[in-house]
Amino acid sequence: MREEPQPGERNGLVDSGLGLERRFRWALALYAVLAGLVWFTMGEGKVFVLGKPVEIRLVPLVVIGAMVLRTVLARKAEKIRRDGDRGER
């Protein structure tokens, strides 16, 4: 039977966590660039959401914000898992 890899472990290699920090920073930077592109390229218009007019450019920004939140929560969960693994050893 094959064992499932532990968090932070891929193909027998254990990630030190520095690579994850660097990837996290890159992800946030790319989200910021994407949000900037949305802000400056989307036209000014209104769309009705729940009967209230909302600027059209805010809709993709909310989606990007949700992805940022998911990324931050995933990073926090990985830190908690790593701290738990260190405490068990």
Beta strands, then each sheet from edge to edge (+ up, - down):
strand 1: 9-10
strand 2: 13-14
strand 3: 46-49
strand 4: 52-55
sheet 1: 1+ 2-
sheet 2: 3+ 4-
end
